[in-house]
Amino acid sequence: MTNELDLNTLSDDELVEQMHDDLYDGLKDEIEEGVRILLGRGWKPYEVLTKSLVAGMQIVGADFRDGILFVPEVLMSAGAMKGGMAILRPLLAETGAPKIGKMVIGTVKGDIHDIGKNLVTMMLEGAGFEVIDLGINNAVEKYLAAIEEHQPDIIGLSALLTTTMPYMKVVIDTLKEKGIRSDYIVLVGGAPLNEAFAESIGADAYCRDAAVAVETAKSFMARRQGSILAREVA
Ligand code: B1M
């Protein structure tokens, strides 16, 4: 029982292992405390995120897949994960650098998974992007309205279900129909996707995880800014 255990007395490795258990058990308070302790011991926010929270969620994911955990339990884990992420978010976003690009991101229609998308948002903000997060279950009209309002450089689409990933094509096809597809970089991500799928629906790139999303967004922005400069010089 975690409430009988002083997390402060654990070594780093023991604490991370305990946090995996606490995430599994959906213990939000304990997860928040664990995050604070690791930060207090000098861990970098990104390390805390990946080693304690993301790794712990992978264990939850495997047991959900195998029918050992069910939706209510996974929701508790997700709530605990979000508690930890809320502490890390401002720390990951702490950068005085000017914004290097703007992204509109959202989970597509029919899909309510948002942990991965939130992580991508946090990491992009930390890398200096301005991110407009549309949340979950977004119909194409929501993306279009946000594009018009915010004029982003990048559109990010997230889907965690094999049944919702085809909706990404609906979004991209609509951009094509409106003649605005080439105005934006479209990045897609989510556990069931792969590069071949991204290519088949006409996305610019598939991002395996949040770190890849940051690298991909940066490299597309560099290319985009390069071509804008080239146009101005010509
Ligand atoms: Co859901 N669920 N779920 N679920 N759930 C999965 C996805 C599933 C694989 C579980 C399983 O069976 N193993 C399975 C999908 C199977 C399939 O489609 N083939 C599944 C199912 C079936 C369902 C329901 C249908 C269950 C039911 O009701 N019977 C239901 C669907 C509801 C709906 O959406 N309409 C459902 C519900 C839920 C909960 C609500 C309980 C909860 C979501 C809570 C929340 O998000 N707020 C939940 C969870 C938590 C999961 C698992 C366990 C974990 C997902 C997660 O958060 N992973 C998941 C199993 C799994 O993926 N192993 C599962 C951690 C996260 C950090 O990783 O999301 O992959 P991920 O994000 C990564 C990358 O993918 C990438 O970067 C992220 C960070 O590194 N990325 C992007 C993601 N989006 C990106 C966007 C980008 C770039 C990169 O844009 C540029």
Residues whose N, C-alpha, C, O or C-beta is under 5 A from the ligand:
A	BS01	B1M	M57 V60 G61 A62 F64 R65 V71 V74 L75 A78 G110 D111 I112 H113 D114 I115 G116 K117 L119 V120 G156 L157 S158 A159 L160 L161 T162 T163 L187 V188 G189 G190 A191 C207 R208 D209 A210 A213
